[in-house]
Amino acid sequence: MSVLGQILARKVTEVAERRRALPDAELAARAKDAPALRGFEAALSPPGGPTRIIAEVKRASPSAGAIDATLDAPAQARRYAEAGAAAISVLTDGPGFGGSLDDLRAVRAAVETPLLRKDFVVDAYQLLEARAAGADAALLIVAALSEDGLRRLLDRCGELGLAALVEVHDELDADVALRSGARIIGVNNRNLKTMTVNLATSERILPLLPEGVKGVAESGIRTPDDARRLRRAGAVNLLVGEALVRAADPGALVRELCG
Ligand SMILES: O=C(O)c1ccccc1NCC(=O)[C@H](O)[C@H](O)COP(=O)(O)O
């Protein structure tokens, strides 16, 4: 089974366990009491706008293994926010990425910046969790969902006020995302079958997005040269994880990536 297939199978089990411990109605009551939403979509650059960074809190990954197992999520988020990151992505998957919903809650309390819950959403329950923990947006991965499933989750995001970053890996995914009404599309440069990254994926797909849709280049962006290369292909929003966590001065790298 592919890495993504294994993660998705685990997610189904994990969600069932959490639902037993906290049923939907109780979680929904918590989500209703969640603090005010911050504008994730508005924080991103429109086509042709200035470069904006979605900076990620990432302790580990299937491709890299441990990046920084002891990373202090709120302290890292503060570094990003102070450097002017437009939004912060918090990985909440435990086994693969060393993250948790507690990280999301801690980051929410530490910064005013809009937050993305970065996880593998297979069930609307995870959207309620995201809202209750203080996220302003959730990641939806086309390759992880049926087209109907994607539409249902997009609708649920709308009901909860969450923005949806819809992740695509190729032109077919992008068609599905657009047909489903995605307003923010992330092009992931990481091939989830081989785990290799290729910035040419963003260069190829971002220019195909229509004007009203905000595009994001995701993964494998390490240096200001990478940012400049993507910029030439029209990428204005860059989601960056590992390079920022490994950077001696993450704030300086956020600023340099903005050019
Ligand atoms: O990062 C991985 O190894 C990975 C493996 C399988 C599924 C998803 C994975 N990453 C999630 C992400 O989308 C990245 O964390 C994000 O785009 C930042 O990427 P990077 O800047 O290369 O850390």
The ligand as an SDF file (V2000), in Angstrom:
LIG
                    3D

 23 23  0  0  0  0  0  0  0  0999 V2000
    6.3610   15.7140    4.1120 O   0  0  0  0  0  0  0  0  0  0  0  0
    6.1700   14.5010    3.8630 C   0  0  0  0  0  0  0  0  0  0  0  0
    7.0740   13.6460    3.8890 O   0  0  0  0  0  0  0  0  0  0  0  0
    4.7920   14.0070    3.5230 C   0  0  0  0  0  0  0  0  0  0  0  0
    4.6090   12.6590    3.2650 C   0  0  0  0  0  0  0  0  0  0  0  0
    3.3430   12.1670    2.9740 C   0  0  0  0  0  0  0  0  0  0  0  0
    2.2590   13.0100    2.9430 C   0  0  0  0  0  0  0  0  0  0  0  0
    2.4420   14.3840    3.2090 C   0  0  0  0  0  0  0  0  0  0  0  0
    3.6900   14.8640    3.4950 C   0  0  0  0  0  0  0  0  0  0  0  0
    3.9020   16.2020    3.7910 N   0  0  0  0  0  0  0  0  0  0  0  0
    2.8520   17.1340    4.0220 C   0  0  0  0  0  0  0  0  0  0  0  0
    3.1000   18.4080    3.3490 C   0  0  0  0  0  0  0  0  0  0  0  0
    2.3110   18.7560    2.5110 O   0  0  0  0  0  0  0  0  0  0  0  0
    4.3060   19.2130    3.6950 C   0  0  0  0  0  0  0  0  0  0  0  0
    4.5040   19.1490    5.0790 O   0  0  0  0  0  0  0  0  0  0  0  0
    4.2640   20.6730    3.3140 C   0  0  0  0  0  0  0  0  0  0  0  0
    3.8780   20.8710    1.9990 O   0  0  0  0  0  0  0  0  0  0  0  0
    5.6420   21.3190    3.5410 C   0  0  0  0  0  0  0  0  0  0  0  0
    6.6100   20.6230    2.7980 O   0  0  0  0  0  0  0  0  0  0  0  0
    8.1720   20.8720    3.0340 P   0  0  0  0  0  0  0  0  0  0  0  0
    8.4190   22.3470    2.9120 O   0  0  0  0  0  0  0  0  0  0  0  0
    8.8670   20.1030    1.9620 O   0  0  0  0  0  0  0  0  0  0  0  0
    8.4870   20.3940    4.3970 O   0  0  0  0  0  0  0  0  0  0  0  0
  1  2  2  0
  2  3  1  0
  2  4  1  0
  4  5  1  0
  4  9  2  0
  5  6  2  0
  6  7  1  0
  7  8  2  0
  8  9  1  0
  9 10  1  0
 10 11  1  0
 11 12  1  0
 12 13  2  0
 12 14  1  0
 14 15  1  0
 14 16  1  0
 16 17  1  0
 16 18  1  0
 18 19  1  0
 19 20  1  0
 20 21  2  0
 20 22  1  0
 20 23  1  0
M  END
$$$$
